[in-house]
Amino acid sequence: MNQAYFKNYLDRQKATYDAIPIDRVEQFIKLIKKCRDEDRQLFAFGNGGSASNVSHFITDLGKSASDRMETEGSGRRFRCMSLNESVSWITALGNDFAYEDVYIRQLQNYARPGDLVLTLSVSGNSPNVVKAVEWANQHGLTTIALVGGKGGRLAELAHESILIQDTHYGRVEDAQMTICHMLCYGFIDS
């Protein structure tokens, strides 16, 4: 690797950030606010780096954004949960059923009509995520997705989606986290 590679990488990352549709981010914030104001549950999940981003997002929303709302006395705390956290539950579901069932079966236990699902996926085609979003749509949940440049099945299925204009896993995952921070800090800094 040389400096030209790193400069090109950063130039492409900046282009990915510049292409983030701010109006779609605002729409996601409205849906998250509605979820909170109606005392609904927000469920989030993904695989690999997207799962790590989900964990970070839920921590920021559930702790920092909720603390800000409570301090101001301007709203309820966020009821939010990452479905990719419980290794024992995920491995039990994967072993006893199939890996594609690890999120849908958790939603079957917790989700209610009116709740909100946020999923992150670079490909947009992960079978476990697609199956969970299909189930959520069929059971009255609102579904939103952050997906990579090809969109995949999730871009078609989710009620609302943000298409990150790149297909490189690292750049898409960085943009996912930037959008997740925007979603949280839209509450923290407002």
C-alpha positions as CSV (number, residue, x, y, z in Angstrom):
1,M,0.0,0.0,0.0
2,N,1.1,3.5,-0.7
3,Q,-0.1,7.0,0.1
4,A,-2.1,7.1,-3.2
5,Y,-4.2,4.2,-2.0
6,F,-5.0,5.8,1.3
7,K,-5.8,9.2,-0.4
8,N,-8.1,7.4,-2.9
9,Y,-9.8,5.5,0.0
10,L,-10.4,8.7,1.9
11,D,-11.7,10.5,-1.2
12,R,-14.1,7.7,-1.9
13,Q,-15.2,7.7,1.8
14,K,-15.9,11.5,1.6
15,A,-18.0,10.9,-1.6
16,T,-20.0,8.3,0.3
17,Y,-20.6,10.7,3.1
18,D,-21.5,13.5,0.7
19,A,-24.2,11.3,-0.9
20,I,-26.0,10.6,2.4
21,P,-29.6,11.8,1.8
22,I,-30.2,14.2,4.7
23,D,-34.0,14.2,4.1
24,R,-34.1,10.4,4.6
25,V,-32.1,10.8,7.8
26,E,-34.7,13.3,9.0
27,Q,-37.5,10.9,8.1
28,F,-35.8,8.2,10.2
29,I,-35.5,10.6,13.1
30,K,-39.2,11.3,12.9
31,L,-40.0,7.6,13.0
32,I,-37.7,7.0,16.0
33,K,-39.3,10.0,17.8
34,K,-42.8,8.7,17.1
35,C,-41.7,5.3,18.4
36,R,-40.5,6.9,21.6
37,D,-43.4,9.3,22.0
38,E,-45.9,6.4,21.6
39,D,-43.9,4.3,24.1
40,R,-43.2,1.7,21.4
41,Q,-40.2,-0.6,21.2
42,L,-37.4,-0.2,18.7
43,F,-35.6,-3.4,17.7
44,A,-32.4,-3.3,15.7
45,F,-30.2,-6.0,14.2
46,G,-27.6,-6.8,11.6
47,N,-24.7,-9.2,10.9
48,G,-20.9,-8.8,11.3
49,G,-19.8,-5.1,11.2
50,S,-23.4,-4.1,10.8
51,A,-24.2,-5.9,14.1
52,S,-21.4,-4.0,15.8
53,N,-22.9,-0.8,14.5
54,V,-26.3,-1.8,15.8
55,S,-24.8,-2.4,19.2
56,H,-23.2,1.0,19.3
57,F,-26.3,2.7,18.0
58,I,-28.6,1.1,20.7
59,T,-26.1,2.1,23.4
60,D,-26.1,5.7,22.2
61,L,-29.8,5.9,21.8
62,G,-30.8,4.0,25.0
63,K,-28.2,5.7,27.2
64,S,-27.1,9.1,25.9
65,A,-30.2,10.1,24.0
66,S,-32.4,8.9,26.8
67,D,-30.4,10.7,29.4
68,R,-30.7,13.9,27.4
69,M,-34.5,13.5,27.1
70,E,-34.8,12.8,30.8
71,T,-32.6,15.7,31.9
72,E,-34.6,18.1,29.8
73,G,-37.9,16.6,31.0
74,S,-39.0,16.8,27.3
75,G,-39.8,13.2,26.7
76,R,-39.7,9.5,27.5
77,R,-36.6,7.3,27.5
78,F,-36.1,5.2,24.4
79,R,-37.2,1.6,24.6
80,C,-34.7,0.0,22.3
81,M,-33.0,-3.4,22.0
82,S,-30.3,-4.9,19.8
83,L,-31.3,-8.5,18.8
84,N,-27.7,-9.4,18.0
85,E,-26.5,-9.2,21.6
86,S,-27.4,-12.6,23.2
87,V,-24.9,-15.2,22.0
88,S,-26.7,-17.9,23.9
89,W,-30.1,-17.1,22.4
90,I,-28.7,-16.7,18.9
91,T,-26.7,-19.9,19.0
92,A,-29.7,-21.8,20.4
93,L,-32.0,-20.6,17.7
94,G,-29.4,-21.2,15.0
95,N,-28.7,-24.7,16.3
96,D,-32.3,-25.8,16.9
97,F,-33.9,-24.1,13.8
98,A,-31.7,-22.2,11.3
99,Y,-29.4,-19.2,11.3
100,E,-31.9,-17.4,9.2
101,D,-34.4,-17.6,12.2
102,V,-32.2,-15.9,14.8
103,Y,-34.0,-12.5,14.5
104,I,-37.5,-13.5,13.5
105,R,-37.9,-15.8,16.5
106,Q,-36.8,-13.0,18.9
107,L,-39.3,-10.6,17.2
108,Q,-42.0,-13.3,17.7
109,N,-41.3,-13.1,21.5
110,Y,-41.1,-9.3,21.9
111,A,-42.6,-7.4,19.0
112,R,-46.0,-5.9,18.9
113,P,-47.9,-4.0,16.1
114,G,-46.7,-0.4,16.0
115,D,-43.1,-1.2,17.1
116,L,-40.2,-0.1,14.9
117,V,-37.5,-2.3,13.3
118,L,-34.2,-0.8,12.2
119,T,-31.8,-3.1,10.3
120,L,-28.4,-2.5,8.9
121,S,-27.0,-4.6,6.0
122,V,-24.3,-3.9,3.4
123,S,-25.7,-6.4,0.9
124,G,-29.3,-6.0,1.7
125,N,-29.8,-9.7,1.1
126,S,-28.8,-11.4,4.4
127,P,-31.5,-14.2,4.8
128,N,-31.9,-13.7,8.6
129,V,-32.5,-10.0,8.2
130,V,-34.7,-10.3,5.2
131,K,-36.9,-13.0,6.9
132,A,-37.2,-10.8,10.0
133,V,-38.3,-7.7,8.1
134,E,-40.8,-9.7,6.1
135,W,-42.3,-11.0,9.4
136,A,-42.3,-7.5,10.9
137,N,-44.1,-6.1,7.8
138,Q,-46.7,-8.8,8.1
139,H,-47.3,-8.1,11.8
140,G,-47.9,-4.4,11.8
141,L,-44.4,-3.1,12.6
142,T,-42.7,-0.2,10.8
143,T,-39.4,-1.3,9.1
144,I,-36.5,0.9,8.2
145,A,-33.1,-0.1,6.8
146,L,-29.6,1.2,6.1
147,V,-28.3,-0.7,3.1
148,G,-25.3,-0.6,0.8
149,G,-25.3,0.7,-2.8
150,K,-26.9,-2.4,-4.4
151,G,-29.9,-2.1,-2.1
152,G,-30.8,-5.8,-2.2
153,R,-34.0,-7.2,-1.0
154,L,-34.2,-5.0,2.1
155,A,-34.4,-1.8,0.0
156,E,-37.6,-3.2,-1.5
157,L,-39.0,-4.6,1.7
158,A,-38.4,-1.9,4.3
159,H,-41.0,0.8,4.6
160,E,-38.2,3.4,4.5
161,S,-34.6,2.9,3.6
162,I,-31.4,4.8,3.1
163,L,-29.2,3.6,0.3
164,I,-25.6,4.3,1.0
165,Q,-23.9,5.0,-2.3
166,D,-21.1,2.5,-2.2
167,T,-20.6,-1.3,-2.1
168,H,-17.3,-1.4,-0.3
169,Y,-18.0,-3.0,3.1
170,G,-15.7,-0.7,5.1
171,R,-17.0,2.5,3.6
172,V,-20.7,1.4,3.9
173,E,-20.2,0.3,7.5
174,D,-18.5,3.6,8.3
175,A,-21.4,5.5,6.7
176,Q,-23.9,3.3,8.6
177,M,-22.2,4.4,11.9
178,T,-22.2,8.1,10.8
179,I,-25.9,7.9,10.1
180,C,-26.5,6.1,13.4
181,H,-24.6,8.9,15.2
182,M,-26.7,11.5,13.3
183,L,-29.9,9.7,14.4
184,C,-28.8,9.7,18.1
185,Y,-27.2,13.2,18.1
186,G,-30.3,14.6,16.5
187,F,-31.8,14.0,19.9
188,I,-28.7,14.6,22.1
189,D,-27.7,17.9,20.5
190,S,-31.1,19.4,19.7
